[in-house]
Amino acid sequence: MKEKKVTIKDVAALAGVSISSVSRYLADPKSIQPLAAYNIKNAIRELQYEPNSFAQNLKRGKSNVIGVVVPHMEYFFGRVCAVVSDYFFERKYVTFICETDSDGPKERFYIQELLNQKAAGIIVAPSGQNTAYLQSVTKNYKKMIAIDRLEEIGCDIVLENHRENAYRLLKWLLKNKPCDQILMLFGWKDSYGTRMSLSGSTQALEEEEKPEEKILRVYTSRKSEEVLEALDRFVQRVKKDERPLIVAFGSDILEYVVMGLHQRYPDWIGFTDVGGFAQAGTSDKLGIECSMIIKNPHAVGITAAEVLYQKILGEKEEAAPKIYTVKVQEQF
């Protein structure tokens, strides 16, 4: 038979006090008379009563919950979430991580639920599908930080400069690695990172006057099979005596490229130049020489957490939203 859940009413009855006295004790034990506090404490221990923290949060209008809303938990965002979770754990907060799959309605649902639960703060990598909604939220809710997306939703933003990073990487490659054919691999077509990487790389190509017919751009949705298919197409395009260049705008995409070269086209290793975005330590496991921008999810996570914590404590003055750009490492 299922045990009956102990309620605050049961505690009050055993302690011989009112329900409101128990509520005040749970909020602040020093707020009621010592004898009543002693009886309530013993009743809680005897009944093994566990307070409903969510109900208490709703009543107090605050909580120790931090929400992190991200499109997925792979690579960059997984490490950001780990850093944020550790940071707030040390400060006695619990972190709820919500994975949206870049789905707009899903993102909005998670954020609204976090607001309903009186979350102490929210860190979000916005999908770009809920801009108006998020702008309405940040008019009153000042404990939100955006990451990895330069989207004007009315709050501080912490990010890497994808456009500048893509520009610098490709500009260096074009100047130092002469090539005749270029394969450029992006992630999801409509993602913020792809748009920015496309913009920066396009500027570099135009400045170096690379003809469009020598460039193959592929949106891979960050899937290994699509990367390998693009690699097959590119190999067919490259003519004898032409020098190829492959650039992957995503650490997972870069790894898929190298995997494809090792498995399908080992004779291309040393013949083609490869570059891209990567995580720290990626170069140690690739097995070939690559020119890379080393992404810094740790810096994004810790900066976002620190800025949010200052807001939670009320130590950060309300001002116009600020953009925090973290540094990346170049490995050319």
TIKEFI-830337 format. One record per residue (C-alpha): residue number from 1; x, y, z. Coordinates in steps of 0.05 Angstrom, whole numbers. Example, Ala and Ser with C-alpha at 12.3 -4.5 7.8 and 13.67 -1.06 7.14 Angstrom:
<site><num>1</num><u>246</u><v>-90</v><w>156</w></site>
<site><num>2</num><u>273</u><v>-21</v><w>143</w></site>
END
This chain:
<site><num>1</num><u>0</u><v>0</v><w>0</w></site>
<site><num>2</num><u>25</u><v>69</v><w>-18</w></site>
<site><num>3</num><u>46</u><v>110</v><w>43</w></site>
<site><num>4</num><u>9</u><v>175</v><w>55</w></site>
<site><num>5</num><u>54</u><v>236</v><w>43</w></site>
<site><num>6</num><u>68</u><v>276</v><w>105</w></site>
<site><num>7</num><u>41</u><v>347</v><w>100</w></site>
<site><num>8</num><u>54</u><v>412</v><w>135</w></site>
<site><num>9</num><u>-13</u><v>402</v><w>169</w></site>
<site><num>10</num><u>12</u><v>337</v><w>200</w></site>
<site><num>11</num><u>73</u><v>373</v><w>227</w></site>
<site><num>12</num><u>31</u><v>429</v><w>257</w></site>
<site><num>13</num><u>-16</u><v>379</v><w>291</w></site>
<site><num>14</num><u>41</u><v>339</v><w>323</w></site>
<site><num>15</num><u>77</u><v>402</v><w>345</w></site>
<site><num>16</num><u>14</u><v>433</v><w>373</w></site>
<site><num>17</num><u>21</u><v>497</v><w>333</w></site>
<site><num>18</num><u>-14</u><v>529</v><w>274</w></site>
<site><num>19</num><u>4</u><v>515</v><w>201</w></site>
<site><num>20</num><u>27</u><v>587</v><w>193</w></site>
<site><num>21</num><u>76</u><v>577</v><w>250</w></site>
<site><num>22</num><u>107</u><v>518</v><w>214</w></site>
<site><num>23</num><u>111</u><v>559</v><w>150</w></site>
<site><num>24</num><u>146</u><v>615</v><w>187</w></site>
<site><num>25</num><u>194</u><v>565</v><w>219</w></site>
<site><num>26</num><u>212</u><v>535</v><w>151</w></site>
<site><num>27</num><u>227</u><v>604</v><w>124</w></site>
<site><num>28</num><u>264</u><v>628</v><w>186</w></site>
<site><num>29</num><u>269</u><v>585</v><w>250</w></site>
<site><num>30</num><u>285</u><v>647</v><w>291</w></site>
<site><num>31</num><u>220</u><v>681</v><w>272</w></site>
<site><num>32</num><u>178</u><v>642</v><w>324</w></site>
<site><num>33</num><u>183</u><v>628</v><w>398</w></site>
<site><num>34</num><u>239</u><v>580</v><w>419</w></site>
<site><num>35</num><u>191</u><v>528</v><w>450</w></site>
<site><num>36</num><u>148</u><v>526</v><w>387</w></site>
<site><num>37</num><u>210</u><v>521</v><w>344</w></site>
<site><num>38</num><u>235</u><v>463</v><w>386</w></site>
<site><num>39</num><u>168</u><v>426</v><w>380</w></site>
<site><num>40</num><u>166</u><v>438</v><w>304</w></site>
<site><num>41</num><u>237</u><v>413</v><w>296</w></site>
<site><num>42</num><u>221</u><v>349</v><w>333</w></site>
<site><num>43</num><u>157</u><v>338</v><w>294</w></site>
<site><num>44</num><u>193</u><v>346</v><w>228</w></site>
<site><num>45</num><u>246</u><v>296</v><w>250</w></site>
<site><num>46</num><u>194</u><v>245</v><w>276</w></site>
<site><num>47</num><u>150</u><v>249</v><w>215</w></site>
<site><num>48</num><u>209</u><v>254</v><w>167</w></site>
<site><num>49</num><u>175</u><v>313</v><w>135</w></site>
<site><num>50</num><u>206</u><v>340</v><w>71</w></site>
<site><num>51</num><u>185</u><v>411</v><w>52</w></site>
<site><num>52</num><u>160</u><v>423</v><w>-19</w></site>
<site><num>53</num><u>215</u><v>469</v><w>-43</w></site>
<site><num>54</num><u>178</u><v>490</v><w>-106</w></site>
<site><num>55</num><u>117</u><v>510</v><w>-65</w></site>
<site><num>56</num><u>162</u><v>550</v><w>-18</w></site>
<site><num>57</num><u>195</u><v>583</v><w>-77</w></site>
<site><num>58</num><u>128</u><v>604</v><w>-106</w></site>
<site><num>59</num><u>108</u><v>633</v><w>-39</w></site>
<site><num>60</num><u>173</u><v>670</v><w>-28</w></site>
<site><num>61</num><u>178</u><v>692</v><w>-100</w></site>
<site><num>62</num><u>249</u><v>665</v><w>-108</w></site>
<site><num>63</num><u>288</u><v>600</v><w>-111</w></site>
<site><num>64</num><u>357</u><v>570</v><w>-115</w></site>
<site><num>65</num><u>343</u><v>543</v><w>-185</w></site>
<site><num>66</num><u>387</u><v>563</v><w>-245</w></site>
<site><num>67</num><u>360</u><v>547</v><w>-314</w></site>
<site><num>68</num><u>406</u><v>534</v><w>-373</w></site>
<site><num>69</num><u>369</u><v>529</v><w>-440</w></site>
<site><num>70</num><u>413</u><v>505</v><w>-498</w></site>
<site><num>71</num><u>399</u><v>474</v><w>-567</w></site>
<site><num>72</num><u>438</u><v>410</v><w>-553</w></site>
<site><num>73</num><u>490</u><v>380</v><w>-505</w></site>
<site><num>74</num><u>544</u><v>362</v><w>-554</w></site>
<site><num>75</num><u>614</u><v>392</v><w>-553</w></site>
<site><num>76</num><u>611</u><v>467</v><w>-539</w></site>
<site><num>77</num><u>545</u><v>471</v><w>-502</w></site>
<site><num>78</num><u>558</u><v>408</v><w>-462</w></site>
<site><num>79</num><u>621</u><v>439</v><w>-434</w></site>
<site><num>80</num><u>587</u><v>506</v><w>-422</w></site>
<site><num>81</num><u>533</u><v>471</v><w>-381</w></site>
<site><num>82</num><u>584</u><v>432</v><w>-340</w></site>
<site><num>83</num><u>620</u><v>497</v><w>-322</w></site>
<site><num>84</num><u>556</u><v>533</v><w>-304</w></site>
<site><num>85</num><u>531</u><v>475</v><w>-262</w></site>
<site><num>86</num><u>596</u><v>470</v><w>-223</w></site>
<site><num>87</num><u>598</u><v>545</v><w>-212</w></site>
<site><num>88</num><u>528</u><v>548</v><w>-182</w></site>
<site><num>89</num><u>535</u><v>483</v><w>-143</w></site>
<site><num>90</num><u>591</u><v>516</v><w>-104</w></site>
<site><num>91</num><u>542</u><v>572</v><w>-86</w></site>
<site><num>92</num><u>486</u><v>524</v><w>-65</w></site>
<site><num>93</num><u>444</u><v>530</v><w>-128</w></site>
<site><num>94</num><u>415</u><v>473</v><w>-168</w></site>
<site><num>95</num><u>422</u><v>477</v><w>-244</w></site>
<site><num>96</num><u>366</u><v>452</v><w>-290</w></site>
<site><num>97</num><u>392</u><v>440</v><w>-361</w></site>
<site><num>98</num><u>339</u><v>442</v><w>-416</w></site>
<site><num>99</num><u>356</u><v>416</v><w>-486</w></site>
<site><num>100</num><u>312</u><v>448</v><w>-540</w></site>
<site><num>101</num><u>337</u><v>414</v><w>-604</w></site>
<site><num>102</num><u>333</u><v>484</v><w>-634</w></site>
<site><num>103</num><u>257</u><v>478</v><w>-631</w></site>
<site><num>104</num><u>224</u><v>546</v><w>-619</w></site>
<site><num>105</num><u>161</u><v>522</v><w>-581</w></site>
<site><num>106</num><u>204</u><v>476</v><w>-538</w></site>
<site><num>107</num><u>251</u><v>533</v><w>-520</w></site>
<site><num>108</num><u>193</u><v>578</v><w>-502</w></site>
<site><num>109</num><u>161</u><v>524</v><w>-459</w></site>
<site><num>110</num><u>224</u><v>512</v><w>-419</w></site>
<site><num>111</num><u>236</u><v>586</v><w>-407</w></site>
<site><num>112</num><u>164</u><v>598</v><w>-385</w></site>
<site><num>113</num><u>167</u><v>538</v><w>-337</w></site>
<site><num>114</num><u>231</u><v>565</v><w>-307</w></site>
<site><num>115</num><u>198</u><v>632</v><w>-297</w></site>
<site><num>116</num><u>137</u><v>598</v><w>-266</w></site>
<site><num>117</num><u>183</u><v>563</v><w>-217</w></site>
<site><num>118</num><u>214</u><v>630</v><w>-198</w></site>
<site><num>119</num><u>283</u><v>611</v><w>-223</w></site>
<site><num>120</num><u>338</u><v>653</v><w>-192</w></site>
<site><num>121</num><u>369</u><v>662</v><w>-260</w></site>
<site><num>122</num><u>368</u><v>636</v><w>-332</w></site>
<site><num>123</num><u>423</u><v>627</v><w>-383</w></site>
<site><num>124</num><u>398</u><v>616</v><w>-454</w></site>
<site><num>125</num><u>427</u><v>605</v><w>-523</w></site>
<site><num>126</num><u>367</u><v>633</v><w>-561</w></site>
<site><num>127</num><u>344</u><v>598</v><w>-624</w></site>
<site><num>128</num><u>323</u><v>663</v><w>-659</w></site>
<site><num>129</num><u>251</u><v>639</v><w>-661</w></site>
<site><num>130</num><u>226</u><v>672</v><w>-598</w></site>
<site><num>131</num><u>257</u><v>741</v><w>-602</w></site>
<site><num>132</num><u>193</u><v>781</v><w>-587</w></site>
<site><num>133</num><u>175</u><v>734</v><w>-529</w></site>
<site><num>134</num><u>244</u><v>739</v><w>-498</w></site>
<site><num>135</num><u>244</u><v>815</v><w>-506</w></site>
<site><num>136</num><u>178</u><v>817</v><w>-467</w></site>
<site><num>137</num><u>208</u><v>772</v><w>-413</w></site>
<site><num>138</num><u>270</u><v>814</v><w>-402</w></site>
<site><num>139</num><u>230</u><v>877</v><w>-392</w></site>
<site><num>140</num><u>212</u><v>853</v><w>-323</w></site>
<site><num>141</num><u>257</u><v>792</v><w>-310</w></site>
<site><num>142</num><u>328</u><v>819</v><w>-303</w></site>
<site><num>143</num><u>363</u><v>754</v><w>-286</w></site>
<site><num>144</num><u>374</u><v>728</v><w>-357</w></site>
<site><num>145</num><u>439</u><v>721</v><w>-395</w></site>
<site><num>146</num><u>444</u><v>701</v><w>-469</w></site>
<site><num>147</num><u>503</u><v>660</v><w>-494</w></site>
<site><num>148</num><u>533</u><v>645</v><w>-562</w></site>
<site><num>149</num><u>481</u><v>685</v><w>-600</w></site>
<site><num>150</num><u>484</u><v>759</v><w>-618</w></site>
<site><num>151</num><u>408</u><v>766</v><w>-613</w></site>
<site><num>152</num><u>378</u><v>830</v><w>-584</w></site>
<site><num>153</num><u>332</u><v>804</v><w>-531</w></site>
<site><num>154</num><u>345</u><v>857</v><w>-479</w></site>
<site><num>155</num><u>398</u><v>824</v><w>-435</w></site>
<site><num>156</num><u>473</u><v>816</v><w>-429</w></site>
<site><num>157</num><u>506</u><v>770</v><w>-480</w></site>
<site><num>158</num><u>568</u><v>727</v><w>-473</w></site>
<site><num>159</num><u>597</u><v>697</v><w>-537</w></site>
<site><num>160</num><u>655</u><v>682</v><w>-582</w></site>
<site><num>161</num><u>657</u><v>724</v><w>-644</w></site>
<site><num>162</num><u>641</u><v>672</v><w>-697</w></site>
<site><num>163</num><u>644</u><v>721</v><w>-754</w></site>
<site><num>164</num><u>712</u><v>748</v><w>-735</w></site>
<site><num>165</num><u>739</u><v>679</v><w>-720</w></site>
<site><num>166</num><u>717</u><v>652</v><w>-787</w></site>
<site><num>167</num><u>746</u><v>712</v><w>-823</w></site>
<site><num>168</num><u>814</u><v>707</v><w>-788</w></site>
<site><num>169</num><u>819</u><v>632</v><w>-800</w></site>
<site><num>170</num><u>802</u><v>633</v><w>-874</w></site>
<site><num>171</num><u>842</u><v>696</v><w>-887</w></site>
<site><num>172</num><u>904</u><v>662</v><w>-857</w></site>
<site><num>173</num><u>892</u><v>598</v><w>-896</w></site>
<site><num>174</num><u>883</u><v>634</v><w>-962</w></site>
<site><num>175</num><u>948</u><v>673</v><w>-952</w></site>
<site><num>176</num><u>990</u><v>615</v><w>-926</w></site>
<site><num>177</num><u>960</u><v>553</v><w>-959</w></site>
<site><num>178</num><u>953</u><v>565</v><w>-1034</w></site>
<site><num>179</num><u>893</u><v>526</v><w>-1061</w></site>
<site><num>180</num><u>853</u><v>515</v><w>-1124</w></site>
<site><num>181</num><u>790</u><v>483</v><w>-1096</w></site>
<site><num>182</num><u>757</u><v>498</v><w>-1029</w></site>
<site><num>183</num><u>706</u><v>456</v><w>-989</w></site>
<site><num>184</num><u>671</u><v>496</v><w>-934</w></site>
<site><num>185</num><u>630</u><v>456</v><w>-885</w></site>
<site><num>186</num><u>578</u><v>489</v><w>-839</w></site>
<site><num>187</num><u>529</u><v>463</v><w>-788</w></site>
<site><num>188</num><u>454</u><v>477</v><w>-790</w></site>
<site><num>189</num><u>435</u><v>525</v><w>-846</w></site>
<site><num>190</num><u>394</u><v>572</v><w>-803</w></site>
<site><num>191</num><u>436</u><v>572</v><w>-740</w></site>
<site><num>192</num><u>468</u><v>635</v><w>-713</w></site>
<site><num>193</num><u>538</u><v>604</v><w>-715</w></site>
<site><num>194</num><u>530</u><v>584</v><w>-788</w></site>
<site><num>195</num><u>505</u><v>653</v><w>-808</w></site>
<site><num>196</num><u>563</u><v>688</v><w>-774</w></site>
<site><num>197</num><u>615</u><v>638</v><w>-800</w></site>
<site><num>198</num><u>587</u><v>645</v><w>-870</w></site>
<site><num>199</num><u>591</u><v>721</v><w>-866</w></site>
<site><num>200</num><u>663</u><v>723</v><w>-841</w></site>
<site><num>201</num><u>688</u><v>670</v><w>-890</w></site>
<site><num>202</num><u>653</u><v>704</v><w>-949</w></site>
<site><num>203</num><u>688</u><v>769</v><w>-933</w></site>
<site><num>204</num><u>755</u><v>734</v><w>-933</w></site>
<site><num>205</num><u>741</u><v>699</v><w>-999</w></site>
<site><num>206</num><u>720</u><v>764</v><w>-1032</w></site>
<site><num>207</num><u>782</u><v>801</v><w>-1007</w></site>
<site><num>208</num><u>826</u><v>746</v><w>-1035</w></site>
<site><num>209</num><u>785</u><v>745</v><w>-1100</w></site>
<site><num>210</num><u>770</u><v>671</v><w>-1099</w></site>
<site><num>211</num><u>722</u><v>653</v><w>-1156</w></site>
<site><num>212</num><u>655</u><v>623</v><w>-1135</w></site>
<site><num>213</num><u>662</u><v>564</v><w>-1182</w></site>
<site><num>214</num><u>721</u><v>540</v><w>-1141</w></site>
<site><num>215</num><u>682</u><v>539</v><w>-1076</w></site>
<site><num>216</num><u>636</u><v>484</v><w>-1051</w></site>
<site><num>217</num><u>594</u><v>504</v><w>-990</w></site>
<site><num>218</num><u>556</u><v>449</v><w>-954</w></site>
<site><num>219</num><u>508</u><v>453</v><w>-894</w></site>
<site><num>220</num><u>517</u><v>387</v><w>-857</w></site>
<site><num>221</num><u>469</u><v>393</v><w>-798</w></site>
<site><num>222</num><u>530</u><v>368</v><w>-760</w></site>
<site><num>223</num><u>517</u><v>297</v><w>-784</w></site>
<site><num>224</num><u>576</u><v>252</v><w>-800</w></site>
<site><num>225</num><u>542</u><v>220</v><w>-860</w></site>
<site><num>226</num><u>530</u><v>289</v><w>-892</w></site>
<site><num>227</num><u>602</u><v>309</v><w>-880</w></site>
<site><num>228</num><u>627</u><v>245</v><w>-913</w></site>
<site><num>229</num><u>579</u><v>254</v><w>-971</w></site>
<site><num>230</num><u>605</u><v>325</v><w>-981</w></site>
<site><num>231</num><u>677</u><v>299</v><w>-979</w></site>
<site><num>232</num><u>660</u><v>249</v><w>-1033</w></site>
<site><num>233</num><u>631</u><v>304</v><w>-1077</w></site>
<site><num>234</num><u>691</u><v>348</v><w>-1066</w></site>
<site><num>235</num><u>741</u><v>294</v><w>-1084</w></site>
<site><num>236</num><u>705</u><v>286</v><w>-1151</w></site>
<site><num>237</num><u>711</u><v>361</v><w>-1164</w></site>
<site><num>238</num><u>786</u><v>366</v><w>-1153</w></site>
<site><num>239</num><u>825</u><v>356</v><w>-1217</w></site>
<site><num>240</num><u>895</u><v>330</v><w>-1224</w></site>
<site><num>241</num><u>949</u><v>379</v><w>-1200</w></site>
<site><num>242</num><u>897</u><v>422</v><w>-1163</w></site>
<site><num>243</num><u>910</u><v>436</v><w>-1090</w></site>
<site><num>244</num><u>848</u><v>427</v><w>-1044</w></site>
<site><num>245</num><u>831</u><v>463</v><w>-980</w></site>
<site><num>246</num><u>778</u><v>438</v><w>-931</w></site>
<site><num>247</num><u>751</u><v>484</v><w>-876</w></site>
<site><num>248</num><u>703</u><v>458</v><w>-823</w></site>
<site><num>249</num><u>664</u><v>509</v><w>-781</w></site>
<site><num>250</num><u>650</u><v>463</v><w>-722</w></site>
<site><num>251</num><u>694</u><v>419</v><w>-679</w></site>
<site><num>252</num><u>652</u><v>357</v><w>-692</w></site>
<site><num>253</num><u>651</u><v>372</v><w>-766</w></site>
<site><num>254</num><u>727</u><v>378</v><w>-766</w></site>
<site><num>255</num><u>733</u><v>310</v><w>-733</w></site>
<site><num>256</num><u>686</u><v>279</v><w>-784</w></site>
<site><num>257</num><u>729</u><v>307</v><w>-840</w></site>
<site><num>258</num><u>792</u><v>277</v><w>-812</w></site>
<site><num>259</num><u>757</u><v>211</v><w>-800</w></site>
<site><num>260</num><u>735</u><v>211</v><w>-873</w></site>
<site><num>261</num><u>805</u><v>225</v><w>-898</w></site>
<site><num>262</num><u>835</u><v>169</v><w>-856</w></site>
<site><num>263</num><u>782</u><v>119</v><w>-877</w></site>
<site><num>264</num><u>766</u><v>137</v><w>-949</w></site>
<site><num>265</num><u>822</u><v>180</v><w>-977</w></site>
<site><num>266</num><u>887</u><v>166</v><w>-939</w></site>
<site><num>267</num><u>927</u><v>187</v><w>-1000</w></site>
<site><num>268</num><u>898</u><v>258</v><w>-990</w></site>
<site><num>269</num><u>932</u><v>265</v><w>-922</w></site>
<site><num>270</num><u>990</u><v>312</v><w>-933</w></site>
<site><num>271</num><u>962</u><v>331</v><w>-1001</w></site>
<site><num>272</num><u>903</u><v>372</v><w>-976</w></site>
<site><num>273</num><u>904</u><v>429</v><w>-926</w></site>
<site><num>274</num><u>852</u><v>425</v><w>-869</w></site>
<site><num>275</num><u>828</u><v>479</v><w>-821</w></site>
<site><num>276</num><u>769</u><v>493</v><w>-776</w></site>
<site><num>277</num><u>740</u><v>506</v><w>-708</w></site>
<site><num>278</num><u>761</u><v>457</v><w>-654</w></site>
<site><num>279</num><u>757</u><v>442</v><w>-580</w></site>
<site><num>280</num><u>818</u><v>442</v><w>-536</w></site>
<site><num>281</num><u>856</u><v>377</v><w>-545</w></site>
<site><num>282</num><u>827</u><v>363</v><w>-614</w></site>
<site><num>283</num><u>895</u><v>368</v><w>-648</w></site>
<site><num>284</num><u>923</u><v>311</v><w>-605</w></site>
<site><num>285</num><u>873</u><v>261</v><w>-632</w></site>
<site><num>286</num><u>866</u><v>281</v><w>-705</w></site>
<site><num>287</num><u>931</u><v>251</v><w>-730</w></site>
<site><num>288</num><u>942</u><v>303</v><w>-784</w></site>
<site><num>289</num><u>965</u><v>375</v><w>-785</w></site>
<site><num>290</num><u>907</u><v>425</v><w>-782</w></site>
<site><num>291</num><u>901</u><v>501</v><w>-776</w></site>
<site><num>292</num><u>850</u><v>514</v><w>-721</w></site>
<site><num>293</num><u>812</u><v>565</v><w>-680</w></site>
<site><num>294</num><u>807</u><v>533</v><w>-611</w></site>
<site><num>295</num><u>739</u><v>548</v><w>-581</w></site>
<site><num>296</num><u>733</u><v>567</v><w>-508</w></site>
<site><num>297</num><u>668</u><v>541</v><w>-477</w></site>
<site><num>298</num><u>699</u><v>545</v><w>-408</w></site>
<site><num>299</num><u>707</u><v>621</v><w>-414</w></site>
<site><num>300</num><u>636</u><v>629</v><w>-442</w></site>
<site><num>301</num><u>607</u><v>588</v><w>-384</w></site>
<site><num>302</num><u>646</u><v>620</v><w>-328</w></site>
<site><num>303</num><u>635</u><v>691</v><w>-354</w></site>
<site><num>304</num><u>560</u><v>680</v><w>-362</w></site>
<site><num>305</num><u>555</u><v>649</v><w>-292</w></site>
<site><num>306</num><u>594</u><v>705</v><w>-259</w></site>
<site><num>307</num><u>552</u><v>760</v><w>-293</w></site>
<site><num>308</num><u>488</u><v>724</v><w>-275</w></site>
<site><num>309</num><u>509</u><v>713</v><w>-203</w></site>
<site><num>310</num><u>524</u><v>787</v><w>-195</w></site>
<site><num>311</num><u>454</u><v>802</v><w>-219</w></site>
<site><num>312</num><u>424</u><v>751</v><w>-171</w></site>
<site><num>313</num><u>461</u><v>783</v><w>-113</w></site>
<site><num>314</num><u>441</u><v>852</v><w>-136</w></site>
<site><num>315</num><u>514</u><v>873</v><w>-143</w></site>
<site><num>316</num><u>508</u><v>890</v><w>-216</w></site>
<site><num>317</num><u>476</u><v>957</v><w>-232</w></site>
<site><num>318</num><u>420</u><v>955</v><w>-283</w></site>
<site><num>319</num><u>445</u><v>986</v><w>-347</w></site>
<site><num>320</num><u>440</u><v>978</v><w>-422</w></site>
<site><num>321</num><u>453</u><v>906</v><w>-443</w></site>
<site><num>322</num><u>527</u><v>891</v><w>-452</w></site>
<site><num>323</num><u>564</u><v>843</v><w>-498</w></site>
<site><num>324</num><u>621</u><v>802</v><w>-468</w></site>
<site><num>325</num><u>667</u><v>772</v><w>-521</w></site>
<site><num>326</num><u>713</u><v>717</v><w>-496</w></site>
<site><num>327</num><u>780</u><v>702</v><w>-527</w></site>
<site><num>328</num><u>796</u><v>641</v><w>-569</w></site>
<site><num>329</num><u>863</u><v>610</v><w>-585</w></site>
<site><num>330</num><u>893</u><v>608</v><w>-655</w></site>
<site><num>331</num><u>933</u><v>547</v><w>-674</w></site>
<site><num>332</num><u>958</u><v>562</v><w>-744</w></site>
END
